[in-house]
Amino acid sequence: MKLTVVMPIYNEQATLRQAIERVLAVPFDIELLCVDDGSDDGSREILHQLEKRHSQMRVLLQTRNSGKGAALRRGIAEASGDFVIVQDADLEYDPNDYPTLLDPLIQGKADVVYGSRFLGAAPHRVLYFWHSVGNRALTLLSNCLTNINLTDMETCYKAFRRVVIQSIPLEEDRFGFEPEITIKVAKRRLRIYEVGISYWGRTYEEGKKINWHDGLRAVWCLLKYSWKESPPTGESARAGRTPARQHELPREAAKPQDGPGSSAEAFEGARDRTEIR
């Protein structure tokens, strides 16, 4: 099983090295695609240095700052793994959660998995109240428009079967990727799972970029794609919904199960060996 991690980057010099090292420390066969979106703070120089040291890593350069969605679109198109995970470079999301995210995909139960910051007992940094209200409001609107029951539509952590995500045309250039992909996977009636993850949020002083304009854009995107998208038919529908075969875990990430369906046990060893350094 091969995992592609797509990491969009824009002026993340302070956290970039550590973010990449954490991703590459996860015990999977990883292809890390780092898409630099026109950084001018030294991030590109760091990427070139790390690319020479890590054969699993490939750097893709955007000619100008086009937005997170544009960077993801390029990285997803270049992906070659069985599964694709979106990973920010700001240390808010922990790669130690990869086994949890991949579990439903590896078992062949899911086409898409969302990592929810509002589920489970994992650590969450306490930050902005109105951000949490906004996130929940956007998720509520998304659920009303799609008739699915997500708890965290705006999460960065989304994992896909590669054949599924590459079959979906993506249009949004900035943070509109989240509502766009949510509407599109729901309209395609794909098998969506949600798992709890940890969240180590940062402040604006620490480099957080999203703002209220992006919230308004998210509302517009939800309405736009809900109206624009219709369930696909024919070959495109069959390509997206073809059941995936169950994938074997890499030996270093697997552990014998105590009983049928004990996926938490299967990943316990991986989590123990990928503690944040």
N, C-alpha and C positions, 0 to 999 in steps of 0.2 A: 504494500500500500504506500503510495506517494502522496504527500500533502504539499500543496502550493500555498504559501502565505504571501498575500499582496499587501505591501506596506506603502501607503501614500505619505509623502514627506514634503513639508514646507517649513523651512527655518526651524528645525528641531535639533540644533547643534548641542544643546544642553543635555538632551536625553537619548540621542540617537545611538551612540555606542552601546549603552546599557540595554536599550530596547532590542537591538539586533542580537546581542549576546544572549539575552534571555530567550529569544525565539529559537536560536540555533542550539540552545541547551536542551530543548525538549526532545525526548528520545523517539523521534519519528524520522522517516526518510523525507527530509524537507527541501523544497525548492523555495527560496526566499527571493521574491521579486520586489526590489526597492524602487519605487517610482518617485523621483525627485521632481517636484512641481515648480521649478524655477527658484529654488532657494538661493539666497545671497548672503547667508550668515556663516558660511564655511561647512554647511551640511554636505555639499557635493564632494568636497575634499575628503571628509571623513568616510563617505561612501566608497570612494575610489580606494582609499587605504584598506578598508575592511574587505572589499571585493577581492583584493589580491591575496588576502589571508584565508578566505572561506570559499571553497569551491561550490558550496550549495547556494551561493548568493549571486544574484545578477542585478546590475544597476541599469535602470531605464531613465533617461533624461528627457523631460519636457522642455521645449524651447522657450516657453514662457509660463508664468503662473496662470493656470487655467482652472484650478479648483480641484477639490478632493474627488468629485465624481468623475472628472476627466482623467485623473490619475488612475482611479480604480478601473475605469473602462479599458485603459491601455494594459494595465497589469493582468486583468482577467482574460483579455484576448491572448496574452502571451503564456498563460498558465498551461502546464502539462501534467499536473498531478491528478490523482483520482478525485480528490476533494480540494476545495478552495476556502480559505479563511481570510477575512479582512482584519488587519492588525494595524492600529495607529502606532505612531512612533513616540508617543508622549508619556508612556508608563502608566496610563490610567487603567489599561486592561492587561491582565496577567496571563502570559502564555502557559502557565501551569494549568489553566482551565481548558486547554486544547483537548485532553482526553475526555472530559465531560461533554464538550461540544461535539466531538466526533463520534461518540458512542452510538447515538441513533442512526448516524450515517453508516458506520461500519457494520452495524447489525442489519442494514438493509431496510430499516423501518422508515427512514426520512429522506426527503430530497433537500430540505432546507432546515437548518437549526439556528434559532436565535438564542443568544446568551443574555438573559434578563438580569438587570441590576436590582430588580425588585422581588426576586425569588430567592429562596434558600437562606442559609445561615452563614454564608461566607462574609468576610470583613468588607465593610463599605465605609469610605470616608464620609463624614458628615459635612455637607457644604450648603449650597444655595437652595433655600426653600422654594423660591419662585421658579427655579429651574425644574425642580421635581414636579411642581404643579403643571408647568408647561409640558413636560414630557408625558405626564399622565393624560393631560387634555388631548395632546396629539395622538396618543395611542388610542384613547377613547373614540376620537373621530375616525381614525383608521379602522377600528373594529366595527364601527357603525357602517362604514362604507363597504367593508369586505365580508362582514359576518363571520369573522374569526375572533378568537379571544386571547390575543397577545397581551402581555403586561408591559412590554418595553419595545415599542416600534423603533425608537431612535437609537438603540444600542449600536455600538460599533461592531460587536462580535456577532457576525453572521457567517455561517458555514454552509457550503453548498456542494452537491455533487457537481463536478466540473462540467459534465455534459449538459446539466440543467442551466447553470448560470451562463454558459457560453451560448446557449440557445435563446437567451432573452435579450432583445435589443435595448441598450441603455442610452439615455439621452441627457440626463442631468449632469451639469458640470461641477456644481458646488455641493453643499450639504443636502441637496434635494435627492441624492442617491437613496437615502433611507426610506422616505415615503414612496418614491418611485418603485423600488424593488419590492417593497411590501405589497403594494397594490398589484404588481405584475405577477408575483408568485401566488398571491391569493386568487387572482382571476384565472390562473392556469390550473387551479385546484391541485396544486402540488401538496405533498405530505410535509407539513410544517410541524416541527417540534420546538419546544422552548425549555431551556435548562437554566438553573441559577448559576451566577458567576460572582466573583469578587469585583470590587470597583474601588480604584485608588484615584479619585478625581483630583483635579488641580484647579487652582484659582486663576483669575485673569492675570495676576501678577506673576504667576508661574508659567504663563504662556497659553492659557485657554483662548481659543479663537472664535468659537461660535457665539452669535449674538441674537438679539430679538428679531433682526431682519431675517435671519435664517429660519426662525420660528414661523414668521409670516409666509416665507417661501414654502415651508413644509405644508402649511394649510393649503396653499395654492396647488402644490404638487399632488396632494391627496385628492383634491377635487378634480383637478385636470385629468389625472390618469384613471381615476374611478370612472369618469365620463368617457374618456378616450379608449380605454382598454375593453376588449370583449374577449371571452374565453376562446382560445385558439382551436382550430379544427384541423382534421387531416393529419399530415405528417408531423407538423410542428407540435401538435398536442401529444401524439404518440411518443415523440422524442423526449418530451419533458417528463412524461409520466411512466416511462418504462421502468419497472421495478429494478432496483440495483441488486446485484448479487452481494452476499455478505463477504466483507473483506477480512483477511486475517490481520491481526495486530502484529507489529514488529515484535520479535521475541523479547527485546529489552523493555517493552511497554506492557507486555501481557503478564497475566498471573492466572493460574488455574482457578476456575469458578467453584464456589461451594455448592451451587445448585443452579438449576435452569433460570436464565434471565438475570443472574447476579452480575450486572454490568459494573456496579460500583466496586465490587471486589476485583474485577478484571483490571481496573485502572488504578487500584490503590498503590501498586508498586511504582507506576509511572509518576504518580503525584509525589510520592515520598522522595523519588530521585530527582525531582525538578523543583525543589524548593528555591525560592528567590535567594540569590546570593547578594 
